């Protein structure tokens, strides 16, 4: 939990907190869990917090607009099969957005068939904002911005020029981010492109609309500007560049209400009902409820007499298809209803970091926890191209595929695997002769690959000896049957925490979720191993090592690593440490540190474990934009040396290279420079034995974010 949210809670009386928890408990079964790509950011985010009982309402006195429309956001969800494209400069605001040639210094995954039209040729206006978010294959990492263009399939992808600066293309974690820090998709305000956007299904009733929304006003009419209030307020961090330029035709209004600026929150008062303002359409009723329960932010300028609702690409089309309502209207019932909704809005004058939504008891339950989704990939092909395949856990069929192609392809499933399942099956069914068979190269769950030929059970592989189907260690399924992939030997997990105390009087405990698994007191002041063996609670992605009972600067807990079964998680690679002292903010809460100075914990993300021995894919998410480091060959066999291929976007980069055994013993250390040592070789004899080794690359300029690789030596 970030410090902003801590402050928020400190101001809420215990009785209200209890009421919130009671509301949550009563409604948890209705809300279930959520997927960050569909419902992002923390539950206390500005985009997820409902309007509170202490909200101060002030009539915004909005008037009818001549036009109501849609400002389309491009939400691009990628997967591991999507190609990687270089980001190219888009040099113009008008037509010609796909005419640039300058490489902006970073690459992005992007669907091959996706088109985003040029200005002047766009169904979304002559000069669309084209705000976007690219969600990376891990489902959690996102890049936001504006003015994206892609004029032809498999063509170059164009971005705003300002994204050539690394600070303007920082990615965010949409599970952990509060929707304010580091976001920048809405160009005028630097507010989030993803947060507040109406998603597919939310206006047609397929999915509930349970978040704050965004609407663009005519800023020259409604948004105040003065030297004291420069056109914006929290959570916006800026206004349009011309906001205070009185000679600009779109300058903000110095006579407007000072409470109405970019970043202002608006809501419909609680005593009003849809029928009171004659709202009749289903999309209108959905918007009414969202505006009353969650509210709406100003984030962009419509730049003329219009109310523009910010929605995902495709929302306009699905509403027109279902209700025959055009969301972009100069007349008709939809224009009338949007104007009625806007006239009903009041500005929430006490919305602030310490009272999001106005504070008090929220009108609706807080957003639920995130789903612990597993990403499953089956790499397979059929002999004839007419084979059928399905993915099974226990007796539950998770997904089916028919007519599996004759060349190797990846087949995807994303969802919650049944709890405590030790095996997964890939089944071939519908066999009708020797001209058909299914060949499964491997099964990949999250970042771990299971090779089919290493699996002991294959009930469909032909056995020449017995002249029947049922054979071990084969990737081919000749008859109706399945390959069973053994994910783990037992439900018991062995955990080792390697740690020490500064004084020898520190206390430590191991947690999963809010459940304490084990406690240790008086941690020794030299490194020792602390053990736990048992069943981890189901469907948990993270494990926490917590320091508690801190009573002064003489006490610190230093956690070298957490080891779960055979996988090591280095503390300094974890991006959540709530107890590490941050000299910049003079508070506790910092990433990438093994030291816990204050009461707090290191959170170890365990679902995306280190890559398996056979997984050599370049991990776009884990590496920074500026570096590409590849190891080859991997596995490393006797008689070969290890090659390192280093590609950087800037010259004069220097790296420290260290090799460790799984027990943490350092066996090698050296330095390499780019571009002088773009290709680097580590002799085979450096590796003292067979097994798995950890290679740590630390950029001298950025020592807090090392890059970790694994190498299998045979």
Buried (B, 14 or more C-beta within 10 A) or exposed (E): BBBBBEEBEEEBEEEBEEBBEEBBEEEEEEBEBBBBBBBBBBBBBBBBBBBBBBBBBBEBEBEBBEBBBBBBBBBBBBBBEBEEBEBBBBBBEEBBBBBBEEBBBBBBBBBEEBEBBBBBEBEBBEBBBBBBBBBBBBBBBBBBBBBBBBBEEEBBBBBBBBBBEBEBBEBBBBBBBBBBEBBBBBBBBBBBBBBBBBBBBBBBEEEBBBBBBBBBBBBBBBBBBBEEBBBBBBBBBBBBEBBBEEEEEBBBBEEBBEBBBBBBBBBBEEEBEBEEBEBEBBBBBBBBBBBBBBBBBBBBBBBBBBBBBBBBBEBBEBBBEBBEBBBBBEEEEBBBBBBBBBBBBBBBBBBBBBBBBBBBBBBBBBBBBBBBBBBBBBBBBBBEEBBBBBBBBEEEEBBEBEEBBBEEBEBBBBBEBBEEBBBBBBBBBEBEEEEBBBBBBBBBBBBBBBBBBEBEBBBBBBBEEEEEBBBEBBBBBBBBBBBBBEBEEEEEBEBBBBBBBBBEBBBBBBBBBEEEBBEBEEBBBEEEEBEBEEEBEEBBBBBBBBBBEBEEEEBBBBBBBBBBEEBBBBBBBBEBBBBBBBEEEEEBBBBBBBBBBBBBBBBBBBBBBBBBBBBBEEBBBBBBBBBBBBBEEBBBEEEBEBBBEBEBBEEEBBBBBBBBBBEBEEEBEEEBBBEEBEEBEBEBEBBEEEEBBBBBBBBEEBEEBBBBBBBBBE
